[in-house]
Amino acid sequence: MTSRWWPLVAICLGSFMLLLDVTIVTVALPDMAADLQASFTSLQWVLDVYALVLAALLLGAGSLADIVGRRRAYVVGLALFALGSLACGLAPSAGVLITARGVQGIGGALMFATTTAMLNATYAGRDRGVAFGVWGAVNGAGSALGPLVGGLLTEHAGWRWIFLVNLPVSVLTVALTLAVCAETRRPGVRVDVPGILSFTVFAGSLTYALIRAGEDGWGAVSTVSFLVLAVVAIAVFLAVERRVEHPLLDLALFRSTSFAATIVAGLLLMAAAFAMLAYTSVWMQGVLGLTPIEAGLALLPMAACSFLVSAVAGRALQGISPRWTVGIGMVLIGVGSALQGLVRADSTAWILVPGLAVVGIGVGLAIPTLTAAAMSAAPPQLGGMVAGTLNTARQLGYALGVAVLGLVFRSAIAARVDDPALVGAAASGQAPRLPMVQEAVAAGLRDGYLVAGIAGILGGVLVLALVRPAVRRPEVAQPAAA
């Protein structure tokens, strides 16, 4: 490997690690629940808080990195991510684990927000296209391989090692980054603190309300209070963004129906394709009795199809409008999710294979071209903001998807099981394998995958109907960094 590609290695190592940690916990949830005596709600937060913090801080972290230096922000993010991983691995309780996952999210936001700008500043011309292609493939592999890696580590070393394994990788990445990556800044940038705070309150309040609704009901004071707070916070955010000199998000971008549809598609894609994996893992281990590694292997068809299609699509589909690749990919994600909803109480894990494969094909088509669709609908000088907005939508979509589909999953179980304690145990994979529990959990999966399927198809229809063919083809990279 020539020396010019070492910065790409340093950036891809961090990106792979932070995106792997979005889904790596899915097959470890039953073991976590048993070890920490964690409730179903706590397990949802273990999944959600990481993606939620990523989503809330991505745009602001990008602005901060422009001021203090992208390499410095990336290294600080790696250090925070490593500290959070260490705390996760040593966590004595669910509360500590959730808090540590939030610290991981802060570090991940600093890392994720700087990677595209660092690549853009390091490479030019043909090398830039190669670098972004490799980076995109690594990102996709990180998300898709999470369940398998999590299963291997959980079964052979224990669930704590899905976090502790990040420590040596983080140390290596910090050393490599300091050795091979140059520092870059963009003068004149200001951090939109009111925008960051109001958006964070909105995302956190909405997610919390949805999770509490599953436990306390829609009419509960906690649910209603946080829904109201979410509405107020998003109103404040919109007001701030209209008036601030350096907005976190230029609301004028949403005047383009193509841009708006692409951002909504990014949000729905993550919810439809990935949010049900955790509850599927609960069914596999709690009802079918599979081991963590067997559960990870059972989910492998999605990762394999996604990787193969994205590798082929990069060359074969050049020149085809992202409207078609994203739109058709989203529809396939919806159809594949609906196929997984064929599960019954007496089904085996094989029932999921066709649906997982179709979802993987859809993910392989949609994700690599999603950024191109968003970029083509916005002015080139706003490329950094567009990429940050899309990444924010994707992570927020995952967080809200886990909350909404968890609500659907738990509600279906509660409709068939009278004992509240047994409902929580069934939802977290800790209940006895009784016929009533098996039917209830299967019903939860059916309802959850039906909602996920509708979300995927809706996203595809929006893209096909509203995204217009691009009149120009910008580079996949960000605008040139200073």
C-alpha positions in Angstrom: 0.0 0.0 0.0 1.4 3.4 -1.0 1.7 6.0 1.7 -1.1 8.2 0.2 -3.8 5.6 1.3 -2.8 5.4 5.0 -5.1 8.4 5.9 -8.0 6.4 4.3 -7.1 3.4 6.5 -7.2 5.6 9.6 -10.6 7.2 8.7 -12.1 3.9 7.7 -11.1 2.2 10.9 -12.9 4.7 13.0 -16.0 4.7 10.7 -16.3 1.0 10.7 -16.0 0.8 14.5 -18.6 3.5 15.2 -21.2 2.1 12.7 -20.6 -1.5 13.8 -21.6 -0.4 17.3 -25.0 0.7 16.0 -26.1 -2.9 15.4 -23.5 -5.0 17.2 -25.6 -5.1 20.4 -28.7 -6.6 18.7 -27.8 -10.3 19.4 -26.3 -9.6 22.8 -29.5 -8.1 24.3 -30.8 -11.3 25.9 -27.5 -11.9 27.6 -27.4 -8.3 28.8 -30.9 -8.5 30.2 -30.1 -11.7 32.1 -26.7 -10.4 33.5 -27.9 -6.9 34.5 -31.6 -7.7 35.3 -32.5 -5.2 32.7 -36.1 -4.4 31.7 -37.4 -4.3 28.1 -37.3 -0.4 28.3 -33.7 -0.4 29.4 -32.8 -2.7 26.5 -34.4 -0.2 24.1 -32.4 2.6 25.5 -29.1 0.6 25.2 -30.0 0.4 21.4 -31.4 3.9 21.1 -29.3 6.3 23.1 -26.2 5.7 20.9 -28.0 6.4 17.6 -29.9 9.2 19.2 -26.8 11.1 20.5 -25.2 10.5 17.1 -28.2 12.0 15.3 -28.6 15.0 17.7 -25.0 16.0 17.6 -23.8 15.2 14.1 -24.5 18.6 12.5 -23.1 20.6 15.4 -20.1 18.4 15.7 -19.2 19.1 12.1 -19.3 22.9 12.7 -17.2 22.5 15.9 -14.6 20.4 14.0 -14.3 23.1 11.3 -13.3 25.5 14.1 -10.9 23.4 16.2 -9.6 21.3 13.4 -11.0 18.1 11.8 -8.1 15.8 12.9 -8.2 17.1 16.5 -11.9 16.6 16.7 -11.6 13.1 15.2 -8.9 12.1 17.7 -11.0 13.5 20.6 -14.0 11.6 19.3 -11.9 8.4 19.2 -10.8 9.0 22.8 -14.4 9.6 24.0 -15.6 6.6 22.1 -12.9 4.4 23.7 -13.8 5.7 27.2 -17.4 5.1 26.6 -16.6 1.6 25.3 -14.6 0.8 28.5 -17.4 2.0 30.7 -19.9 -0.1 28.7 -17.7 -3.2 29.1 -17.4 -2.7 32.9 -21.0 -1.5 33.5 -22.4 -3.0 36.7 -26.0 -2.0 35.9 -28.3 -1.1 33.0 -28.3 2.6 34.0 -24.5 2.8 33.8 -24.5 0.9 30.5 -27.0 3.4 29.0 -25.0 6.4 30.1 -21.8 4.9 28.7 -23.5 4.3 25.4 -24.4 8.0 25.4 -20.7 8.8 25.8 -19.9 6.5 22.9 -22.5 8.5 20.9 -20.8 11.8 21.6 -17.5 10.4 20.5 -19.1 8.8 17.5 -20.7 12.1 16.4 -17.3 13.9 16.5 -15.8 11.0 14.4 -18.6 10.7 11.9 -19.0 14.4 11.4 -15.3 14.8 10.4 -14.6 11.8 8.2 -16.1 13.2 4.9 -14.3 16.5 5.4 -11.0 14.8 6.2 -11.3 12.6 3.1 -12.2 15.6 1.0 -9.2 17.6 2.2 -6.8 14.7 1.8 -7.7 13.4 -1.7 -8.5 15.0 -5.1 -9.6 13.9 -8.5 -9.7 10.2 -9.2 -8.2 9.4 -5.8 -11.1 11.2 -4.1 -13.7 9.0 -5.9 -11.8 5.9 -4.9 -11.5 7.0 -1.3 -15.2 7.8 -1.0 -16.1 4.5 -2.6 -14.0 2.5 -0.2 -15.3 4.6 2.8 -18.9 4.0 1.7 -18.3 0.2 1.4 -16.7 0.1 4.8 -19.7 2.0 6.3 -22.2 -0.4 4.8 -20.1 -3.4 6.0 -20.0 -2.0 9.5 -23.7 -1.7 9.9 -24.5 -5.0 8.2 -21.9 -7.2 10.0 -22.8 -5.9 13.5 -25.1 -8.8 14.4 -22.6 -11.5 13.3 -19.6 -9.9 15.1 -21.8 -9.3 18.1 -22.8 -13.0 18.1 -19.2 -14.2 17.8 -18.0 -12.1 20.7 -21.0 -12.7 22.9 -20.9 -16.4 22.6 -17.1 -16.9 22.9 -16.0 -14.1 25.1 -19.2 -12.6 26.7 -21.3 -9.6 25.8 -18.9 -7.1 27.5 -16.3 -7.8 24.8 -18.5 -6.3 22.1 -17.5 -3.0 23.7 -14.0 -3.9 25.1 -12.8 -4.9 21.7 -13.0 -1.2 20.6 -10.1 -0.3 22.9 -7.2 -1.6 20.9 -8.8 -0.6 17.7 -9.2 3.0 19.1 -5.6 3.2 20.2 -4.4 2.0 16.9 -6.6 4.5 15.0 -5.5 7.4 17.2 -1.8 6.6 16.6 -2.3 6.2 12.9 -4.4 9.4 12.6 -1.8 11.5 14.3 1.0 10.0 12.2 -0.6 10.2 8.7 -3.5 12.7 8.7 -3.0 16.5 8.2 -4.9 19.1 10.2 -7.5 21.2 8.4 -9.9 23.9 9.4 -12.5 26.2 7.8 -12.3 29.7 9.1 -15.4 31.8 9.8 -17.6 29.0 11.0 -19.8 29.5 14.1 -21.5 26.8 16.1 -25.3 27.1 16.3 -25.6 26.3 20.0 -29.4 27.1 20.2 -30.0 24.9 17.2 -28.0 22.0 18.7 -29.8 22.2 22.0 -33.3 22.5 20.7 -32.8 19.7 18.2 -31.3 17.5 20.9 -34.3 18.1 23.2 -36.7 17.4 20.4 -35.1 14.1 19.4 -34.6 12.9 22.9 -38.1 13.9 24.1 -39.8 12.3 21.1 -37.9 9.0 21.5 -38.5 8.9 25.3 -42.2 9.6 24.8 -42.5 6.7 22.3 -40.7 4.3 24.6 -42.7 5.3 27.7 -45.9 4.9 25.7 -45.1 1.2 25.4 -44.7 0.9 29.2 -47.2 3.5 30.6 -49.7 4.0 27.7 -50.4 7.0 25.5 -52.4 8.8 28.1 -49.8 8.7 30.8 -48.5 12.0 32.2 -44.9 11.1 31.3 -45.8 10.2 27.7 -48.0 13.3 27.1 -45.5 15.6 28.8 -42.6 14.5 26.6 -44.6 14.6 23.4 -45.5 18.2 24.2 -41.9 19.0 25.0 -40.9 17.5 21.6 -43.4 19.7 19.8 -42.2 22.8 21.6 -38.5 21.9 21.0 -39.0 21.4 17.2 -40.9 24.7 17.0 -38.0 26.4 18.7 -35.5 24.7 16.5 -37.3 25.9 13.3 -37.6 29.4 14.6 -33.8 29.5 15.5 -32.8 28.1 12.1 -34.8 30.8 10.3 -33.1 33.6 12.2 -29.6 32.5 13.0 -26.7 33.8 10.8 -25.0 30.5 10.6 -27.8 27.9 10.8 -27.2 24.2 11.6 -29.7 23.4 8.9 -30.7 25.7 6.0 -34.4 25.2 5.9 -34.6 26.5 2.3 -33.2 23.2 1.3 -36.6 21.7 2.0 -38.2 23.8 -0.7 -36.9 21.1 -3.0 -39.3 18.2 -3.0 -36.4 16.0 -4.2 -34.3 16.9 -1.2 -37.2 16.6 1.3 -38.1 13.1 -0.1 -34.5 11.9 0.0 -34.2 13.0 3.7 -37.4 11.3 4.6 -36.3 8.2 2.7 -33.0 8.1 4.7 -35.0 8.2 7.9 -37.5 5.5 6.9 -34.8 3.3 5.4 -33.0 2.8 8.7 -36.3 2.2 10.5 -37.5 -0.3 8.0 -34.3 -2.2 7.3 -32.6 -2.4 10.7 -34.8 -1.5 13.7 -36.5 -4.9 13.9 -33.3 -6.8 14.1 -33.1 -6.5 17.9 -36.6 -7.9 18.4 -35.9 -10.7 15.8 -32.8 -11.6 17.9 -35.0 -11.8 21.0 -37.3 -14.2 19.2 -34.4 -16.4 17.9 -32.7 -16.7 21.3 -35.7 -16.4 23.7 -38.1 -18.6 21.8 -36.1 -20.7 19.3 -33.2 -21.2 21.8 -30.5 -20.3 19.3 -27.1 -19.2 20.6 -25.9 -15.6 20.0 -23.6 -16.8 17.1 -26.4 -18.8 15.6 -28.7 -15.8 15.7 -26.0 -13.7 14.1 -25.5 -16.2 11.3 -29.3 -16.4 10.8 -29.2 -12.6 10.0 -26.2 -13.0 7.6 -28.3 -13.2 4.4 -29.1 -9.5 4.7 -25.5 -8.5 5.2 -24.3 -10.8 2.3 -26.8 -9.6 -0.2 -26.3 -6.0 0.8 -22.5 -6.3 0.3 -22.8 -8.1 -3.0 -25.4 -5.8 -4.5 -23.6 -2.6 -3.4 -20.3 -3.9 -4.9 -22.0 -4.7 -8.2 -24.3 -1.7 -8.3 -21.4 0.8 -8.0 -20.2 -0.1 -11.5 -23.3 -1.5 -13.2 -25.7 1.3 -12.3 -23.5 4.3 -13.1 -25.5 6.8 -15.1 -28.9 5.7 -13.7 -30.7 8.3 -11.7 -30.6 7.8 -7.9 -34.3 8.3 -8.1 -34.6 4.7 -9.4 -31.9 3.0 -7.3 -33.1 4.6 -4.1 -36.8 4.3 -4.9 -36.7 0.7 -6.0 -34.3 -0.2 -3.2 -36.7 1.2 -0.6 -39.6 -0.7 -2.1 -37.6 -3.9 -1.9 -36.8 -3.1 1.8 -40.5 -2.8 2.4 -41.3 -6.0 0.6 -38.6 -7.9 2.4 -39.7 -6.6 5.8 -43.3 -7.7 5.0 -42.0 -11.2 4.0 -40.4 -11.5 7.4 -43.8 -10.9 8.8 -44.8 -14.4 7.7 -43.3 -15.8 11.0 -45.6 -18.0 13.1 -45.3 -19.6 16.5 -43.9 -22.9 15.1 -41.6 -21.2 12.5 -37.8 -21.7 12.5 -35.3 -19.1 11.6 -35.4 -20.3 8.0 -38.7 -18.4 7.5 -36.8 -15.2 7.6 -34.2 -15.9 4.9 -36.2 -14.8 1.8 -37.2 -11.5 3.5 -33.7 -10.9 4.8 -32.2 -11.4 1.4 -34.7 -9.1 -0.3 -34.0 -6.4 2.4 -30.3 -6.8 1.8 -30.8 -6.3 -2.0 -32.8 -3.2 -1.3 -30.2 -1.8 1.2 -27.4 -2.6 -1.4 -29.3 -0.5 -4.0 -30.4 2.4 -1.9 -27.7 3.3 0.6 -24.7 3.7 -1.9 -26.8 6.2 -4.0 -28.7 7.9 -1.2 -26.1 10.6 -0.7 -25.9 11.2 -4.5 -29.7 11.7 -4.5 -29.5 14.3 -1.7 -26.5 16.1 -3.2 -28.0 16.4 -6.6 -31.0 18.2 -5.1 -29.0 20.9 -3.3 -26.5 23.6 -4.2 -22.9 22.2 -4.3 -21.6 24.8 -1.7 -24.0 23.2 0.9 -22.6 19.7 0.4 -21.3 19.3 3.9 -24.6 20.4 5.4 -26.5 18.0 3.0 -24.4 15.0 4.0 -24.7 15.9 7.7 -28.5 16.3 7.4 -28.8 12.9 5.6 -26.6 11.1 8.2 -28.6 12.7 11.0 -31.9 11.6 9.4 -30.6 8.0 9.1 -29.4 7.8 12.7 -32.6 9.4 14.0 -34.6 7.0 11.8 -32.9 4.1 13.5 -33.5 5.5 17.0 -37.2 6.3 16.3 -37.6 3.0 14.5 -36.4 1.0 17.5 -38.8 3.0 19.7 -41.9 2.8 17.4 -41.4 -0.9 16.4 -40.6 -1.7 20.1 -44.0 -0.2 21.0 -45.7 -2.3 18.3 -43.8 -5.4 19.4 -44.6 -5.1 23.1 -48.2 -4.1 22.4 -48.8 -7.3 20.4 -47.3 -9.4 23.2 -49.4 -7.6 25.8 -52.6 -8.2 23.8 -52.0 -12.0 24.2 -50.4 -12.2 27.7 -52.2 -11.0 30.8 -49.4 -10.9 33.3 -47.4 -7.6 32.9 -44.2 -9.2 34.3 -44.5 -12.0 31.7 -45.0 -9.4 29.0 -41.7 -7.7 29.9 -39.9 -11.0 30.2 -41.2 -12.2 26.8 -40.2 -8.9 25.1 -36.7 -9.2 26.4 -36.2 -12.9 25.7 -36.3 -14.0 29.4 -39.7 -15.7 29.6 -40.3 -19.5 29.8 -40.8 -21.1 26.4 -44.5 -21.6 26.8 -46.9 -21.9 23.8 -48.6 -18.7 24.8 -45.3 -16.9 24.9 -44.2 -18.3 21.6 -47.4 -17.2 19.9 -47.2 -13.7 21.5 -43.6 -13.0 20.5 -44.3 -14.3 16.9 -47.3 -12.0 16.8 -45.1 -9.1 17.9 -42.7 -9.8 15.1 -45.6 -10.0 12.6 -47.0 -6.7 13.6 -43.6 -5.0 13.8 -42.5 -6.2 10.3 -45.8 -5.1 8.8 -45.2 -1.6 10.1 -41.6 -1.7 8.9 -42.8 -3.0 5.5 -45.2 -0.1 5.1 -42.5 2.4 6.1 -40.1 1.0 3.4 -42.7 1.0 0.7 -43.9 4.5 1.6 -40.3 5.8 1.4 -39.8 4.2 -2.0 -43.1 5.7 -3.3 -42.1 9.1 -2.1 -38.7 8.9 -3.8 -40.1 7.6 -7.1 -42.9 10.3 -7.1 -41.0 13.3 -5.9 -37.3 13.0 -6.7 -36.6 14.6 -10.1 -33.7 13.5 -12.4 -30.5 15.5 -11.6 -29.6 18.2 -14.0 -25.9 17.9 -12.9 -23.8 15.1 -11.3 -21.7 16.5 -8.5 -18.8 14.7 -6.9 -19.7 12.4 -4.0 -17.3 14.4 -1.9 -17.9 17.5 0.1 -17.0 20.9 -1.2 -13.2 21.6 -1.1 -12.0 22.0 2.5 -9.9 24.9 3.5 
